[in-house]
Each structure stands twice: as C-alpha cells, then as structure tokens.
Amino acid sequence: MNIFRFAGDMTHLASVLVLLLKIHTIKSCAGISLKTQELYALVFATRYLDLFTDYISLYNTLMKLIFLGSSFSIVWYIRYHKIVRRSYDKDQDTFRHYFLVLPCLLLALLINEKFTFREVMWTFSLYLEAVAILPQLVLLQRTRNIDNLTGQYVFLLGAYRALYILNWIYRYFTEPHYVHWITWISGLVQTLLYADFFYYYFQSWKNNVKLELPA
Amino acid sequence: INADSVKDEL
C-alpha cells in the first residue's frame, strides 16, 4: 500500500459518500445519472467476485463491501425510493449504456491477461469503469447547471483514478515485474475522459463562478 | 495471493 493508492481509495470513498449523503439528506438525485450508477454497481459486482474467496486484508475486504453496498443502495434509492425517484430526470438520462456494456465485454473476451471467467470478468470491470462516467457527463452537458454536490462527486470520482495512476507509476518503479498494461491503459482512458470536466471544474472554482459546461 | 498482482487493489 502506498500513499497514492490510499489517497485514491479515500477519494473514491469520499465520492460515494458525497453522493449517498446528497441523496439521503436532501432526498434528491437531481443531476445524477442512474445509468452511471448502474454501471458502477456492475463494475463492482464483476470486479469483487473474489470477495469471499481470496482474503487480502481487512482493509481490502471492508472497502469492497462499502463500495458494493453504497453503489447498490444508490441504485436502489434512485429506482425505488418513493421520494428520491421523483427527482430522477429519466427523459434527460437517455445514454444507451447497454452500448457500453457489450463492447467492454467483447473487448474483455479478446484482450485479457488470462482467459478464465474471473480474469475476464475482472478485465470487463476495468474497461466498463473507464466508460461508466459517460452517461453522467452527457447528463451534465444537457442539464448544464451543476449543483456543487454533483460537481464534487464527479470531481472526486475522476481524482481517485488519477491518484491510482500515480500509484501504478510508484509500484512500477518500486516493485520488480509489476507490469499491468490493461489496468494502466484503461485507467488512463478513464482519467482522460474526465479531463475536460476537470478543466471546466477548475475554471469555475478559480473564477468562483457556478460550474457551467459548454453545450 | 501474490501481492504484486494488481488484484490486491480495489
């Protein structure tokens, strides 16, 4: 464990807690893409298949349970909670996320480190996580005005993967034969997808104006 | 679990 990875995990944890806090306290999911949340639940479900078979550390198991629990409860809130669901803007959240799932699955079947069910599922979760934010970014473009909790959520979500890239660089230089191209490339793609959001987020923060994304 | 594998990450 290194500081970059720990900071990345804490940032990731903060992003899901910010979202849960927003939904649970103000009972609203305005501006939140249910599709991105469903994709994230799928990412965690396919990545943490080893939850009950390989014990790595208490920290690892605990964090996996938190991510699984939070992502599925967020989906539940937006889908079924009688108050929260009313603020879900399904006419705007129209990204066909199934078009993301299938290519990621096919790609995982083609490009993976080992052709086993667990490894393909794990690789699928990496590719899917890289594009899971797209419905959310599209929704933000459409709804234009971004309340700051949603802005913070997306920012933290992007920052966590950027910190993971630092972690991979650190591990590459400190651990012999630590090479995982699939992880690195999908993590880089994921972070680049946030790049334009980061740019506008930083601009709005610097000029102290409300975050507006160009149409 | 060989700790150097990336599977020890979240």
Interface residues (C-beta under 8 A of the other chain):
Chain A: R5 D9 H12 D50 D54 I56 S57 N60 M63 K64 F67 W122 Y164 N167 R171 E175 P176 H177 Y178 H180 T183
Chain B: I1 A3 D4 V6 K7 D8 E9 L10
